[in-house]
Amino acid sequence: MPMPDAVHDAPFVGATRRNMKASTRSQESSPFWRFSLGFYRQPGIAEVCIDLQERAGIDVNLLLFLLWQATLRRAVCVHEIEALEARIAPWRLATVVPLRSIRRALKSPPALVAAGTAELFRNKIKAVELEAERLQQEAMHALAAASPLGREARFPDEAARANIANYATVARAVFPERTVEVLLAALEKPRAQQEE
C-alpha cells in the first residue's frame, strides 16, 4: 500500500478521530490517550509511525506509550519493554491487527455491496479498531500507574532517545535517524499543543 494512502487510512486520522474527540476529553480517558491523540495528529507523525509499523512491525501504541513515558522523564529499559510487549501482544494480535486487516481490505470492497454502503461499514470497522487501540492504551496506562516503569531521566529528550533506542533493540529493527528526529521534534512541542 502506498504511504499516502496508509497515512490517510490510519485509524487516528480523519473522521474517526474527529468523532472520538469529544470522548477523549471525558473523565474516562487517560492522560496517555489524550497525549496519543494530540501527538499523532502533528505533522509527519502519522507517516513515520505507519512507516515503522509497516517496515519494522512495531506497535504504534507501544511507541506512543514510550514517548509519553519520556514526557514524564521515564527511561524504560529493554527488559521492561519486552515485558510490556509480552503483555499487550495477545490483545493486539486478537483485536487490533485483524480489525486493521478488515478495514484495509474494505478500501476496495467486493462488488456485492454498494460502494457507499461498504464505506459506511468500513467506517464502523475503523471506529471499532480505534476503540480497540484505546482499550489497549488504557490498559497500558493502568499497568504504568500500578508500577512505575523505568528510571528517572534528567530530561524528557534524554528519556525519549533511550526509549526509542531500547524499543528498536526489542523490535530488532533500525529506526531511521530522520524518523527519530521527527518524533523528537514533535515531542518538544508544548504539551498544550499536543492535547488540543
VENZI-V863870 format. One record per helix or strand. SS is the DSSP state (alpha for helix, beta for strand). FROM is the first residue (numbers start at 1). LEN is the number of residues. Records with the same first field share a line. If there is no record, write none. Layout:
SS: FROM-LEN, FROM-LEN
This chain:
alpha: 3-7, 15-10, 31-10, 45-12, 60-12, 78-31, 115-32, 156-16, 177-11, 191-4
beta: 74-2, 151-2
